[in-house]
């Protein structure tokens, strides 16, 4: 796969990825960012040429994106589907349901190991802020929540999360890149919210858990707003380059 300055998906996240996963990751980001508009037709031949791979990895990538409802496979090619604000809100609704369920399970468990792991991840998020690294912050933000979900060892909850994760990752990445550019001071609040998560889990305090969920998921509307701003920024950039 060609590496170029216009790639939206961080190449450092793709060390162990297959060719198909690499293509899917980049196309997904372009769709979420609005660089590839809804209704566009993706051609296997054109994509194979662009990414310097055979058609087989392209087919694999398109199957992945179809399973995530980012595209619809048809005879004439793959049709890009719109990622609406309603769908984004629904994705975060499901996240809230998952994490609420997980919290209730954690109340009955030994949480010392997960608290330790979350604390380490939070320190990495703080380092990313110090060095103004939006991509690294996003990586550890996703890891933070994934660690919570994995901690209860619930296979079906993990299956739901894994299905949502690629889109959530893209939404967070675009949002955080914009925040690092325009609202870096907002990260003091973001860190405090994550500290509240850890405190709620450590104390097994349901009231604190509700408060932590409330603070973190009330922030979703801001992320949705960030997404639309990011889409406009990327689209204008592409138009300007053309």
Steps between C-alpha positions, in 0.01 A plus 500: 500500500633842410584738783418861423440823689127479439446174687262562790557176690824492707750268331659417839175323597530260205820309578327163533210567263433305182485681166121485511488646851732781393278593208182471709647722774585779257174481305300498823672817617439673168131408515460615861684824425283566196793484261312227316142619470194283553372356173849473353580176316825328601665307220716199583736572209546866593556419865749225415696750292488771766611275785745296288345166593319224314123485484485232769590733793260757353218246510592415860494869592162557336351200681620647831346837423175340386475310829533834682230659282745754356435376144247287312635241255328503161580366153625832370730543801488599864264786584610725787229544765442819694616514860225714649494689827217270608715192441787650696270573792370143483855363507569696818166383643621142461834591656313640799298181533814285481697700754202525738469122490874456552499730801229289666710188452811672636321574828510127571862445391854562620583816306858555616654372175276704270551813713876458469476453122269799457735717705790408272294580191393833648865592555566431131209730412657774711835454324325524163349832607840626614647427157188611310461156343132467407546158342670350804239653728222350288666158504517496879152649538355207304723259693376644831137418424585168337688398814188564708285297263744208480542487877173311559581226245157512335530357147179646357559849640847484349353390168271805494790727594725352231231571241473865606868557573628589150245779457542622859876508448458714188258739672731545797807547281341778294354666808825498694706630209267798480504555876879494514505772234223720634413412863806354670385648832200266490721202580523591869130419520536186288771367734289577807211306348722195451636531853140487620451176306794344681388626841148361443637158408750496788239594761224293334279800560184485288418866553849597393472263203181671385670836540803388301284362220294820499808721471664290231195443284369854530823578316376301199306793357825693486662212314217492249545872443873444459431235238296731280766771531766245406300386200472857378871560554608188310250555219610860452862385502434247227308753291784749542760244395295411194 
